[in-house]
Amino acid sequence: MPDQPPRTTSRPGLRSGAVGIIPVAFVSVATIAPAASLYAGMLLVAPYGRGSTPFAVVLSLVACLMVATSIGQLARHLPSAGGLYTYNVAGLGRAAGFLVGWIYLLAYLLLPTIAALIFGYGLGSYLEHRFGFPSWTWAPIVVVSTLLALALAYRSIKQSSRVGIALGLFELVVFAAIALTLIFEAGSANAASVFLPEGSGVFPAMIFIVLNFIGFESSVTLAEEADLPRSTIPKAVIGSCLVAGAFYILCYYAATVYFGPDGFGGAQFALLGGGDPWGGLTTLVWGGAAILGSLAVWSGQAANVNASINPPTRVLFALSRAKLVPGPFDRVHPVHRTPATAILTLGAVSIALALVLPLLLGSPLKAFALLGTVLTLMLILVYMGTCASSTLYYWRKRRAEFRPFVHLICPLLGIGIFVPVFVAALGIDFAGLGIAPLAWPLSLAPWIVAAWLACGIAYYAHLRRRRPEAIDTIGTGATTEDVLTAPQPEAALKTEQGTEPAR
């Protein structure tokens, strides 16, 4: 008998079956933050799409559904807290899969800092200009909101998701009510013609609208805590994409027909609300009640902060369990069954980064813009890698289930859409679109991505020499139960010889 301790299942894993499809889907919806994305992105999108902006939104939704379908197909067979890290290792193989996953890791680790910064800046700026609060008000908002999110995440994924649903629903309902009011007030100006292509701006508008969907995949990290994950996760990913798409279509249609397709995105539109078109439209139809629109944005941003803790801590948990990253991040709270060590560690690092980086760059807005650009570049690369993973995984390992449209056409379309989006995100102008170069500090983002990738290559070389099996483990989608009950070498040998190992 070999001299090594027997495997046991005494160490707890994440609480399986803790959340159903609606809480899981709302993690993705909250990560997208549709109200805040619309609020901030309309002035960027409208000058390109003009009167056909709603048509551009429909095409953007279709493009994102191609990626969501690819992710959903992988989720059917790889229900792991490792999320897209697991998918890419399983599909692309050890080297390429690890590097795509490495990019995915940093992108997700930045989520809590990014969410807290934009919430702190938005609410802090309002309190400063409206009530004379000091300019540093954003800092305590960052700290308090992150601590509250940490407390909820530490306690229970169920409690955290319930708060996210409440905040997210308020955001969606208020903006939908504003949109319906605009449509009603537009009267005879309502027209289906805005869903037809007109002019050459539809495609560049799509590039920026697609960015507003980023985060729809975040619910895949809850696979080990979701009820019936092989069906719940694919439905949640595609469902969150559809919810965000329907939200954007409704709001952009309402704004277009109310202001008028001919003037939408023009000079007068840009001046509306002092450079805040959606806020200006809301004030025109709701008057003093327009404050509800601002409350909805803050509610969505708060939901974003709340949701931002859960996905990266699950990825850290899975990677630590597979021994891909050092540290005790696979420790689970014995009562709450949450990745407590990962939650507390990430929370502390996120708060520190959110407070220090604005001091170095000069403002929280610049810090948010830099980290947001890094996140965007990284997730676009991950989306394209995951699309390729879907094709290769089914072709190599699930050939009997391979369907040309789902496993080849959809991934190729997803990659094809995101290539120009990635080029635009780099600040490279093409096809005469007039894309401005990245200004400082955003210009640092490509270098940060490249430096992180270089670190990943070096770390992969180390793992390949020391622990190559760790990379393979994360690519199997193994859960804590799988890892702890894996057969020992002696048991595996007996099985190969036809002898059933003792239980």
N, C-alpha and C positions, 0 to 999 in steps of 0.2 A: 504494500500500500504506500503510495507516495506521501512524503512528509509535508503536507500542506493542509490548511484548514478547509473544512467542507464549505460549500456554498450554502447560503441561507437566504431566505426572503424576508428577514427581519427588518432590513432597512427600508423605510417607506419611500414610495415614489409619489408622483403628483396624484391628486385625487381624481380618479377616472370617473367619467359620467357626471362631473360637477355642474356643467353648463350645457344648455341646449342650443339649437341653431340660432335663435334670436340674439341671445347674449354674445355668442361667438361672432355673428355677423356684425353686431354693433361695435365690436373692437375694430374691425376694418373700417366701418363708417366713421368712427371717431378719429381714427388715424388719418383718414382722408381730410376730415374737417371741412365738409363741403361749403358751409356758410362762409367761413373765413377765406376759403380758396376763391369762392365767387366774389366776395367783397374786395379782395386784394387783386384778383386777376382780371376783372372785367375791363379795366382801363388798358390792360395790355392786349387783351384778345380782340376787343371791339374794333379798333382801328384797322385790323387786318380783315376780319370776317364781315364787317359792316352789316348790311341788311341780310346777309346769308349766314350770320353767326349761328343761328339755331341749327342750320344744316351741318355746319362744321362740328357742332356738338354731337349730333347724331353719328357722324362718321368717326369721331373720337371715341365714342362709346363702343362702336363696333370694333375698332382697333384694340381697345383695352380688353374687350371680351375675348379676343383671340388669345391674348396672354393669360387671362383668367381661366380660359378653357384648358390651356396647357398645364397651368398650375393645378387645376382641379383634377386632371387626369392622373397626375403624379400623386396627389393626396389620396387617391383611392387605394393605392397600394403601399404608401409610405407614411402612415400616420405617426409622425414623430415631432417632439418639441423642437427638434433641430430645424424644422421648416425647410426653407429653400436651400439651406446648407446641405441637408440630407438629400434633397432632390437632385442637386447638381453633382454630388459625388456619385450617386446611384446612376445618373444618366451619362455624365461626361467622363467618368472614370476618376482615378485617384488624383492625378496631377491637376488637370484642368478643373475638375470638380472642387478640389480643395481651394484653388485660387479664387474661383467665383464665390465660393462660400466664405472665404476670408474677407472679400470685399463686402459681402452681405453682413458679416459680423460687425464691422465698424459702422456701417450705415445704420444698423439697428441700435448700436450702443449710443449713437448720437441722438436718437429719437427723444428721450426725456429732456435733454438740454434744449433742443430746438423748440419743443412744445412749450416749455416753461418760459423761454426767452420771448417768444412772440406773444404769449399771454401776458407776461409781465410788462412788456413794452406797450401793448395795446391798451390795457386797463390803466397802467401807470400814466400814460400820456393823457388819457381822458381825465383822470383825477387831477393831474397837474394843470391842464388848461381850463378845466371847468370849475374846480374848487380850490386851486392854488396850492395843491400838494407839492412837496419838494421834488426836484427832478430825479432823485434817486429812489422814488417810490417803487419803481419796477423791481428793485432788488428784494425787498421783503415779500413782494407778491410771488416772485420766483421761488423763494425759499419755502413760504407757507404752502403754496399750491403743490410743490413737489413733495413736501412732507405729508400732506393729506393724501396724495396719490400713493405714496409709499405705505402709509398706514392701511389703506384699503387693500392694496395688493398683498401686503404681508398677512393680513387677516384672512382673506378669502378671495378667490377669483370670482365667486358668485356675488359677493358684496360689491366688489370693484365693478363688475359688469352691470349690476343693477343701477349704480350711480351713473355709469356711462350711458345707459339707455335713457334715463330720465333727462340728463343734460342734452343728449343727442336729439331726443324727440322734440324738446323745446326749440332747439335750433332749427330743425327741419320744419316744424309746424308754423313757426313765426315767418320764416322766409317764404314758405308756400302760401301763407295768407297774404303776404305782401304781393307776391306774384299774381295771385288770383284777383286781388284788388286792381292791379295794373291792367290785367286783361279785361276786367269789367269796365274800367274807366276808358279803355281804348275804344270800346264800342265797335263801330263799323270798320275801324282800322285793323281789326283782327283779320289775318290773311294767312293762307297756307303757303303763299309764295315764298315766305322766309325759309321754307324747308327745301328750296330749290337752289342749285348753285348759281351764283352770279358774280362775275369778276374773278380775278386771280388770287384773291386773298383767303379763300377757303382753306387751302393746304397750310399756309403759315399760321392761320388761326388754330388749326388742328394741333400744330406742334405745341402751342402753349396751353391749349385745353387739356391735352393728354397729361401734362404735368400736374393738373389739378386732380387726377385720379390716383396719384402715387400714394401708396399705403394700403390699397385694396387687398393685398395679399397677406397682411399682418396676422389675420386670424388663423393661418395655418400652424402657427406656433402653439396653439391651444389644443392640438390634436390629442394629446394624452389626457386632457381634462374634459374633452367634449363627449357628449353622449353620441354613440354610433358615429365615430369620427370619419369612417370611410365614406359615409354619405353626407354627414353634417358639414365637414370642411369644404368639399367642392361646392355645395350649395351656398355656404356662407360667402365664399370668395366671389362666386358669380353673382350671388344676390346683392352683395354690397356694391359691386360694380354697377348693377342695374339700378339700385336705389340712388347712387350718386349721379348716374347718367340721367335718370328721370328728373332728379332735382335740378340739374344744370339745364336740361332742355326746357323745363317749365319756367325757370327764372330768366334764362336768356330770351326765350320766346316773349315773355311778358315785357321785359325791358325793351325789346326790339319793336314790338307793335305799339307800345305806349309812346315811345319817343318818336317812332316813325322809321321805317327801314332806310329811307333816303338819308336821314341825318344821323342814324345810329353809328357811333364810332367816329363822328366828325369832330370839328373844333368845338362847337357848342356843347356837344355831349361830354367832351373831356373837361370842360369848365363846370359842368353840373355838380352842385354840392361842393364847390371849391376843390375840384379834383377827386371827388368821391361820388361817382355817378350813381351807384346803387343807393347810397345814403341820400343823395339828392332826390332820386325818384321816390324813395320812401317818404321823405318829407313832403313832397308834392301831393301825395295821396293820403297820407296818414297824419300830417301836421305834427302836433306835439307828441302823438303816440309813436313817432318814429324812433323814440328811445328804445322801444321794444326790439327794433332791428339791431341796435348796438348790443343790447342784452343778449340777443340770440347769437351774435358773433362771439361774445365773451363766453357764453354757455358752450358753444362749440369748441372754443379754445380750451376751456376747462375740461371738457370731455376728452380732448386730445391729450392734455397733460395726464389725465387719469389713465387713459388707454396706453400711453407711451411706455409705461413701466412694465407691463406684462409681456409683450413679445420679446424684447431683448433679454429679459431675465430667463425666459424659457430656452432661448438659444444658448445662453451661457450655461444653463443647467445641463442641456444635452451634450454640449461640447466637453464640459468637465466630466460628465459621466463616461464619455468615450475616451477620456484622458487626452483630448486634443488640446486643451488649455490647462495650464497649471492652476492650482487653487481649489478651495473647497466649495466651489459654486454648485456642486451637485447635492449639497446638503439640503434636506427638506425638513420643514418644521414638523415635529412629530404629531402635533394636534391639527394645525391648519392645513398641512400638506401642501404648502407653497414653497418655492425655492428661496427660503429666507435669506441665506447668505448672499445669493446673487442680488436679491432685491435691495438689501441694506448697502451692499458695496456699490452697486450701480447708482443708487440714490445719492450717496455721499460724493461720488465722483461727478455726477451730473450737476449737483448744486455747486460744487467747487468750480467746474468748468463754466457754468452759466454766470458766475460772479466774477471770475478772473478774466475771461476772454473779452468781455465788453470794456474792461479797464485797459486792456492792451490795444484794442482796436479803436476805442474812443466812444462807443455807444453800443447798447444792446441790439439796436437794429442792424448795425454792421456785423455784429457777431452772429445774429440770426441769419443774415444774408449769406455769410461765408459758409456756415455749417449747412444751411439749406441747399446751397449749390453743391457742396461735397456730397450730401445725401442724394440729391437728384442724379448726379453723375454716376454714383455707385449703384443705385437701384436700377437705373436704366441698363447698365451692364449686366446686372443680376437678372433682370427680366429677359434679356436676350439670351443669356446663358441657360435660363430655365426653359425657355422655348425649345432650344436645341436639345436640352436634357430630355424633354418629353418625347421628342422624336426618337432619339437614340435609345432611351430606356425601353420603349415599347418595341422598337425594331430588334434590339438585341436580347431582351429578357422576357418580353410578352408578345412575341410574334403572332400568336394565335388571336390576340385581342387588337392587333394593329388595324386601324381604320384610316385610310388615306386622308380624308378631310380633317378629321379630328387630330390625328397624330403627325400629319405632314403639312397640309395646307394652312391650318390655323397657326402652328408655330412659325412657319415661314412668313406669313402675313404679319404676325406679331413682331418678328425681328425686322422685317422690312419697314414697318411703321416707326420703330424706335431708333433705327439708324439715323435718320435725319433729325429726330428729336435730340439725340445725343450730340450731334454736330452743333445744333442750335444752342444746346445747353453749355457747350464749350465756348460760345460767343463767336463762332466762326460763321461769317456771312456766306450764303450760297444762293444761287438761282435769283439773285437780285432782291432778296427778301428784306434787306436793310437791317440785319441783325447786328446789334452793336457789340463790340468786343467787351469782354469782361473787365470791368474797372476794379481798381484796388478797393477792398481786399478780396473781392470775388475771384480775381485773377490768380490768387493763391490756391484755389480749389483743385485745378488739375494737377498741380504739383503735390498737393497733399494726397490725392488719390494715387498718383504714381509712386510716392514714397511708401505709402501703405502696401501697395502691391509688391514693391521691392522687398519690404519686410516679410511679406507672405511667402515670397519665393525662397528667401533664406530660411524661414521657419519650416517650410515644406522639406527643404533639403535636410534639415536636422531631423524632422519626424521620419523621413524616409530611411534614415540610417538607424534611428533609435526605436521608433514605435510605428512602423508602417501599418500594423493591424488596427491602430486607433482610427486612421482615416477610413479604412474599410468598414469599421464598426458603425461610424456615423452614417455611412451610405446604405446601411441595411434598414434604417428606420427602426432600430431596436429600441424598446422601451426599458424602463428600469427593471421590470419583471424579467424581460428577456436577458438582460445583462447579468442579473443576479442568479438566474436559474440555468445559465448556459452550462452545458455538460463539460466536465473536466476531461483532460486528455485520456485518462484511463477509461472513462465511460464512453467516450467517442470511439476508442479502439475496440471495445467490446461490441458496440453497435455495428461497426464495420464487419466484425467477425460473425455477426448474426446472433449475438447474445444480448438479451435485453438487460440494460444496466439496472442495478438495484435502485428502488425509489424510497 
